[in-house]
Amino acid sequence: MNSITIKTDKLFSRGKAVIIACDHGEFDGPISGMVDFSETVSKINKEVDGVLMSPGMVRHTGNYFTAKGAPLVIGRLNWNTVYCFHWNYKEAVSVESFSPEEAAFSGVEMALVSLTLKTGDEKRDAQNVGIFRKAIAECHRIGLPVIGEYFPADSDNLSPEDMHQQVKLGCRISAELGADMIKTFYTHKFSEVVAGCPVPIFALGAAKLPTQLEALELARQEISEGAQGVVFGRNALQVKNPSAFQSALCAVVKNGISPKKALQKYGLKD
């Protein structure tokens, strides 16, 4: 059994995976719930399976990830203007921000590499594919599994059907280019996305939802339509009790508990 299989199996060792994203500072700087990074990480429940962050921040997490049963460290390897909504960037230019070797040396156990297509510029799309493919090849060479993230350009302004079509094509393309798993948006016909992609798909929590119940209901819906896990950031960290919410999220995703019962079980109130 190779290291890619071992690490992938670890992510799914407790069933469907729950990943907490705290890499927002790489694009947004310090935001609510993620101002003090070491404090942010201390609020991540060890019931979750993975934590997504910039490899540059691993050294600020103390001994959190060295304890037995700690979540996997998932490192984001490329930087893309598609995430910089506050600067009104539209062209989705991607660059390598960390090499796989640098990330692995810092303690990263699994890589995330993003891909954006249909930017409006054929050359840029091709360059983004080149960066994506090169990173995957280098990760596999040193034994790092790769979560490919498909993130459409100008996502806030896409119609539900345009979002669905981009995600459906983008997930299959990402898998064809070698990604071991996919992270992407939930769409209104998500089961079609899953059916057309041969590797596990994780669905996003995306924008902060008004209530914790709505966030748990989104997770339940994503799993019911075929997602093999979820990746929640703001919805799991910008809450009064992040650790308790993450326990509730695990209960919904892994054990099929209803969102309302999960809220009650962990004493959460919206």
PyMOL commands that set and color helices and strands:
alter all, ss='L'
color gray80, all
select helices_A, chain A and resi 3-11+25-28+37-42+55-60+64-66+81-83+85-87+100-106+122-141+155-157+160-176+190-195+212-224+234-237+242-255+259-265
alter helices_A, ss='H'
color red, helices_A
select strands_A, chain A and resi 17-21+50-53+72-76+78-80+94-96+110-115+146-150+181-184+201-204+229-232
alter strands_A, ss='S'
color yellow, strands_A
deselect
rebuild
show_as cartoon
